Amino acid sequence: MIKRGAFAPLLIFAQLWGLMKNSRFDLKEAIVYEDEDYLLINKPPFISTLEDRHEGTNILHLVREVEPDPQVCHRLDKDTSGVLAIARNPEAYRHLSMQFEHREVKKIYHAIADGIHHFKDEYVDASILKQNDGTARISREGKEAQTTFNTLKTFRNHTLIECSPVTGRMHQIRVHLSFLLKAPITGDETYGGKPFFLSSVKRGFNLKKTTEEEPLIKRMALHAFSLEFNKLNGERVKAEAPYPKDFRVLLKQLTENSR
């Protein structure tokens, strides 16, 4: 269930709006849950969670403009969209960090993968080793990593998959899908995914002779759909993040052209 808390005063919303109205990221609109301890947002793609030497801004920097002491409780890859938890105070940060450490946080991602795949509680237990070049691979020398996969819907040549990681290793879902299940995420060229072109599914698709066709989605099709954890008072919270526009458009085209 998506919750939109009424905790933040109107002044905070006014600050958020003033800060973000000229930005590609509207933090006010991104909030999917909030209370006195936590701010959960729907992170857009193409923006880093934390400081990135290649990018001038990041989620934490933007939130610090309106929150006195925010701390990001976990991170999403720059190109991954979806639910991101931010603590509003040190106690809240410690509380959620311990839940992540003890694997008490339930995370669900949705991915669109190349090919047709029929997964039903497909459990993958394979250690992942971080490489010096910023990628990861399956290796016994790596850290343990477990993920469960379920097929949500199949299309002509693609599959929408629910991914439930138990651990939180670098590129875990991407690596498990690609290397072990032979289901690379669409657009994830780092791990064998292919870019999606509308001409591949749409009959009669025409492109101007002087124009080069661009991928319909300019990133990997991976979205952090929901996050569930315990608040400081023991109450269980579940927040869901709607698909961003590029993910929705891709699903729409896959659906319409699979009939």
GIGI-V558492 format. One record per pair of residues at least 6 apart in sequence whose ideal C-beta (glycine too) atoms are under 7 Angstrom apart, sorted by the first residue. I is the first residue (numbers start at 0). J is the second residue. Records with the same first field share a line. If there is no record, write none. Layout:
I->J  J
This chain:
0->237
1->31  238  239
2->32  238
3->30
4->32  33  34
6->33  34  35
7->33
11->65
12->27
14->65
15->26  27  65
16->27
18->64  65
19->25  26  27
24->43  46  61
26->40  61  62
29->40  41
30->38  40
31->39  40  41  82  238  239  240
32->39  236  238
33->39
35->87
36->86  87  88  91  230  231
37->84  85  86  87  91
38->85  87
39->82  84  226  238
40->83  85
41->81  82  240  241
42->58  75  80  81  83
43->80  243
44->78  79  80  218  243
45->77  78  218
46->57  58  77
47->54  57  77
48->57  58  59  71  74  75  83
49->57  59  71  74
50->57
51->57  77
58->71  83
59->69  71
62->69  85
63->69
66->87
68->88
69->85  86  87
70->85  86  92
71->85
72->84  85  86  92  95  96  99
73->84  99  167
75->81  83  223
78->218  219
79->221  223
80->222  223  243  246
81->222  223  224  240
82->223  225  226  238  240
84->95  226
86->92  95
90->231
91->231
94->231
95->228
98->104  228  229
99->167
102->165
104->226  227  228
105->227
106->163  164  223  226
107->161  163  224  225
108->162  172  221  222  223  224
109->159  161  222  224
110->160  162  172  176  184  220  221
111->157  159  184  185  220  249
112->157  158  160  176  182  183  184  185
113->157  182  183  185  192  193
114->156  158  182
115->153  156  158
116->150  158  160  180  182
117->150
118->148  149  150  160
119->149
120->147  149
121->147  148  180
122->147
123->145  146  148  175  179  180
124->145
125->137  144  175  179
126->137  138  139  141  142  143  144
127->135  137  141  142  144  168  169  171  174
128->135  136  138  140  141
129->135  169
130->136
134->170  189
135->169  170  174
136->174
137->174  178  179
142->168
143->166
144->166  168  171
145->165  166
146->162  163  164  165  171  172  175
147->163
148->160  162  180
149->160  161
150->158  160
151->159  160  161
152->159
154->253  254  257
155->200  256  257
157->185  253
158->182
159->250
162->172
164->171  172
172->221
173->184  187  190
174->190
176->182  183  184
177->183  190  191
183->190  191  192
184->192  219  220  221
185->192  193  195  220
186->192  194  195  214  216  218  219  220
187->219
188->194
192->219
194->214
195->214  215  216  249
196->212  214  215
197->204  215  252
198->204  206  212
200->252  256
201->256
206->212
215->248  249  252
216->245  249
220->246  249
222->242  246
223->240
224->239  240
225->237  238  239
226->238
227->235  236  237
228->236
229->235
230->236
